[in-house]
């Protein structure tokens, strides 16, 4: 999986469970009024790994990152987002970058943009420093537990797999298991992961590439369909069925293209020009 795919997986989770993510990051129980469909589509704004959550009192901007070095630079992007969000919604904006993977030792992790008289700060959450207990206590956050601090990886993976097995809904159990295994791959070797997740996905004893791709595709589809619905309204079943069979690369292309859509015809035209092959 690419860094972008890991970022998008976290976006999928945060948009599916916005209250859990907002409460974790703000440190108090929070109810999210809406997951914002933003019109912030001009460069350097990108929609792939960004989540905007709106509470009663503020906008919560989440940026998921595997890699610290980005183009444009992350501090500039955060400043750009803040200005556009505040200008549009006239509310306080809390910005949090969630770093999923520990960078090389000498890497500088910026927490602000600073140029002459302009200074803009944002929060950075380093997943490798987080207490796993926070994530083990909430099904919605459970996949992130694999990225948390631990000196005993086998013990942590055992705890996570036990929590997954306790999920009553088989559909939710499978969804959480897929996301957990995908994120675990960012930190642990496949051979270690397979020791703890033998029954969660299709009762297989190893994590096959096609299962990984299926789980990722489901996440991509959920995000794309949600964005399309907010952008152009209700999507007919006949059109939705065409989206459901798109492979991950085409779904990623659609996620970028849809920002310019204004009606259903734009989507239909794009699907005709980009058939599933």
VOKE-518611 format. One record per residue (C-alpha): x, y, z. Coordinates in steps of 0.001 Angstrom, whole numbers, plus 500000, padded with zeros to 6 digits. Layout:
XYZ ...
END
This chain:
500000500000500000 501130503526499220 501333506341501767 498304507956500133 496271504775500572 497075504621504287 496080508283504612 492818507647502790 492014504664504996 492206506907508065 490034509474506304 487480506725505713 487491505806509420 487246509414510622 484287510126508348 482545506909509341 483072507539513077 483361511349513369 482222511599516999 484873509152518203 487673510889516329 486603514363517414 486218513312521063 489645511646521073 491459514593519519 489668517339521451 489921515444524738 486226515636525628 482907514180524431 481992515895521174 479048515569518831 479839516308515197 477047518112513420 478306517308509939 481231516041507932 481821519027505699 481793518779501960 484237521550501189 484698523531498010 488374524038498838 489579522439495646 492216524910494448 495871523919494793 497576523293497144 494370521951498688 493906518237498169 490953516114499200 492602512696499509 493506512484503191 491692515490504656 488636515405506912 486594518446507963 484276517925510949 481891520632512105 480788520831515731 478533523439517272 481417525750518036 484242525025515602 485617523312512510 487941520386513162 490403519835510319 492177516466510387 495123515751508135 496433512165508080 500034511714506995 502443508827506629 505221511009505249 506299514304506796 507795515754503625 505069516751501181 504693518990498157 503520521667498812 505055521661502318 502655520673505079 502907524001507028 501905525971503925 498976523650503254 497746523990506834 497863527789506622 496016527711503310 493299525428504712 492862527591507817 492385530814505848 489881529279503450 487935527439506150 487685530464508418 486749532764505551 483969530418504470 482488529356507828 483516532212510159 484193529780512978 487307528862514962 489324526161513173 491259523534515092 493833521829512888 495441518518513803 497964516558511783 497988512858512689 501345511339511795 500887507607511308 504511506494511046 507637507572512893 510009509328510469 513779508984510313 515662510245513372 516944513498511893 513558514501510463 512192517823511684 508455517720512339 507098521210511809 504172522488513866 503850525929512308 504229528048509224 506550531038509733 507604533578507127 508508537141508075 505494538523509978 503207535579509249 503023532781511776 500444529974511894 500467527010514282 498691523654514272 498721520541516433 500643517366515616 499687513960517018 502442511356516796 500752507981516768 503864506139517954 503707508128521223 499988507543521947 498682505323524743 497042502292523080 494437502110525885 492626505069524304 492073503140521091 491405499760522689 488449501303524523 486607502425521379 485696500158518446 485826503113516065 489442503885517025 490559500269517408 492475500056514080 494705502942515232 495813500930518277 498250499060516025 500183502319515522 500319503309519215 503252503065521611 504243499603522779 507261497694524013 505372494423523618 503931494231520095 502642490681520483 500748491600523639 499239494637521923 498149492661518870 496603490038521148 494573492712522927 493439494194519617 492390490846518156 490454490041521340 488603493344521128 487738492690517483 486396489229518296 484049490819520860 482314493002518256 478760491647517943 477967492766514395 479709490497511875 479702493276509292 481306495774511654 483720493115512932 484932492441509398 485185496139508579 487216496887511709 489394493810511145 490210494839507582 491142498374508632 493162497064511572 495194494679509446 495832497303506800 497115499831509331 499103497179511177 501007496649507934 502438500134508348 504303499028511473 504494495226511709 505612492429509427 502939490464507628 504035487221509278 503472488689512746 500082490177511839 498835486877510448 499406485188513809 496725487318515446 494092487813512778 493389484374511370 489621484367511781 488669487986511226 488635488209507444 486969485420505480 488414482870507936 491805482896506216 495053482249508095 497086484893506226 496462488367504853 496234487900501108 496825490823498775 493382490538497251 491783490880500694 493877493958501345 492797495455498057 489161494611498711 489249496298502084 490959499351500632 488505499493497740 485561499434500156 487059502365502011 487701504285498808 484162503634497553 482593504825500797 484571508064500711 483966508716497001 480223508023497164 479893510278500206 481768513088498459 479737512670495279 476447512791497168 477405516058498809 478727517494495554 475925516599493113 473117515082495186 471518511633495073 473238509102492825 470936506713490908 471472502999491546 472451502431487910 475276504954488234 476260503807491726 476710500241490433 479323501514487964 481261503147490806 481200500001492950 483231498023490411 485943500630489854 489440499542490920 491323501578493517 493420503677491054 490277504810489205 488500505541492483 491405507769493475 491179509565490128 487443510011490585 487978511425494089 490042514218492531 487870514751489462 484588515015491380 485661518302492936 484890519926489583 481501518215489123 478377520372489302 475680517851488345 474985514182487608 475854514612483930 479453515446484863 479728512132486734 478141510160483889 480488511773481393 483497510890483548 482362507263483896 481908506966480122 485425508317479575 486906506089482298 485301502637481962 486356499830484286 488900497787482372 
END
